[in-house]
């Protein structure tokens, strides 16, 4: 829905990460898979995805970060 009004880049965990909260992956390398133009999967937590998106993947810092729902219990 946001693509109608903004330039959107999606960077999300590659699998369900319910209850990961603000966790960061510290003891293993993170992998990023480009799925399509401006769509990426990160094999880490939601916080890893946001951090990599802002500081490594996107060329410019975003005006806003939108988080989505997940399939987990929380």
C-alpha positions in Angstrom: 0.0 0.0 0.0 2.9 2.4 0.7 4.3 2.0 -2.8 1.5 4.2 -4.0 2.8 7.2 -2.1 6.5 6.5 -1.4 9.8 4.9 -2.5 9.7 1.6 -0.5 12.6 -0.7 0.5 11.6 -3.9 2.3 14.2 -5.5 4.6 12.8 -8.2 6.7 13.8 -11.4 8.6 14.0 -14.4 6.3 11.9 -16.5 8.7 9.4 -16.0 11.5 11.1 -14.3 14.5 8.3 -13.9 17.0 9.4 -12.8 20.5 12.8 -11.6 19.3 12.1 -8.1 20.5 15.2 -5.9 20.3 17.6 -8.8 20.0 20.7 -8.4 17.9 22.8 -11.2 16.4 26.3 -10.9 17.7 28.1 -14.2 17.4 27.7 -15.2 13.8 27.8 -13.4 10.4 24.4 -12.2 9.0 23.4 -13.1 5.5 21.4 -10.8 3.2 19.5 -12.2 0.2 18.2 -9.9 -2.4 14.7 -11.2 -3.4 13.8 -8.5 -5.9 14.6 -4.8 -6.5 14.3 -3.1 -3.1 13.3 -6.4 -1.3 15.7 -8.1 1.0 15.7 -11.0 3.5 18.1 -11.1 6.4 18.8 -14.3 8.4 18.6 -12.4 11.7 16.2 -10.7 14.0 13.9 -7.8 13.1 16.4 -5.4 14.7 19.2 -6.9 12.5 17.0 -6.3 9.5 16.4 -2.6 10.4 20.0 -2.0 11.2 21.3 -3.5 8.0 18.6 -1.8 6.0 19.4 1.7 7.2 23.2 1.4 7.5 24.2 -1.0 4.7 21.5 -1.6 2.2 19.8 1.7 1.6 21.8 4.5 -0.1 20.1 7.2 1.9 18.6 7.1 5.4 14.8 6.6 5.3 12.4 9.3 6.4 10.4 6.7 8.3 10.7 3.0 9.3 7.5 1.0 9.3 7.3 -2.3 11.0 4.8 -5.0 10.0 2.8 -7.7 11.7 4.2 -11.2 12.1 2.7 -14.7 12.2 3.7 -15.4 15.8 1.8 -15.2 19.0 2.8 -11.7 19.9 
